[in-house]
């Protein structure tokens, strides 16, 4: 299959699965394995950076109104070192606190996980584990808390949960939404906080990979068309995934995502067994 078509498909998959609670990293490991793809560029650090930039662009373009308020609130928080009862400053503080565990875990463990924890069989196991966590969170969470009532301790718990998303198959959005539900947030609010806290995390991950890419002296070479295809696909698919999920969770449970994760795990195991 043409590399541009593969890049387009992987961009769409990345954009959808980064924000739906079904694991983007897991899908990007499973998809080439199931379809027999072996293009070195599409499995490279350069293309990983492209997909990160696409999902970051989706977040910024969807929540730009929020960040127009949150960035000044964050600057005021740094200046005054006080939330002063301001809900926007409190939200910025919560987002900052929630990113700390992911930053620490990423710096300490990311390279080891990339080298050792990317097998389709393990992804299938993590899909099942993530499905169980998501189901329990949706079943047991009180869903009475709004984002404005989320204090620093609960934000830290969500951040600790998010750090586990380094393991492919867990899902960053899935585990952070689950944690939000466990601490009492409603479904839509848990997803919204998950997306807001994802912005600095995805930006940081993209910059970290870009730094490694620059240090290695690698460039796009003759892959400009696949790069553009993957970037645009990830951005558009990500934007649509955010919009659809936030609307869906206003009136629906997480059951469809639990079932999807379990079905995908069965497909992966069956594929591995058939080989």
C-alpha positions, 0 to 999 in steps of 0.5 A: 500500500502507498505510504501516503495512504498508510500515513493518512490511515494512521493519522485518522487512527491517531486522532480518533484514538488519542481522545476516545478512551481506547488507546492510541499507542495500542492501535498504532502498534496493533494496526501495522501488525494486523495489516502487515505494514513495515514502512520504516518511516511510518514507524519512525520518531519523525512520524511520531512527532508529526502525529503528536503535532496533529493531536496537539493542533486538534486540542488547541483548535477545539479549546482555544477559547478556554486557553484564552482565559486560562493563560492569563489566569495562569500568569496571574497565578504565578504573579500573585501565587494565589487562586483568590477564589478565582475558578480559572486560576484554580483550574490552571493550578489543577491542570499544572498539578495533574501534569507533574506525575506524567512528566516525572514518569515520562522522563524516567520511563518513556525510553524503557517502555518504548524499547520493551513494552510494545508487543501486541500481546501485551497491548491486548492485555492492557486493553482488557485491564483498561476496559475493566477500570473504565467499567468500574469507574463508570459504575462506581463514580458518583458523577456529582462533582463539576470541574470547578469543584475539583481540588488539588488532591483530586487533580493529583490523583487524576495526574497519577492515573494519567502517568500509567498511560505510558503503557500501550493499551491503557489509553491516556484519555481512558485512564484519566477519564476513569480517574475523574469518574472515580473522584466524583466528576460527571462523565462530560466533566471528566472528559473535559478535564482530561482533554485540558490536562492533555494539552501540556502533556502532549505538547511536552511529549512532542517537544521531547521527541522533537528534541531527540529527532533534532539531536539525531539529525533526521529530517523529513527527506522525501516523505513530505506528502505522507507527513502532511497527510498524517498531520492533517488527518490526525488534526481533523480526526482528533477535533471530531473525536473531542467534539463527538465524545463530549456530546456523547458523554452528556447522556450516555455511559462508557459501555460502548468503549468498554465493549470495543476494547474487549472486542479488539483484545479478542481480535488481537489475540486471535490474530496472534494465535492464527500465526 
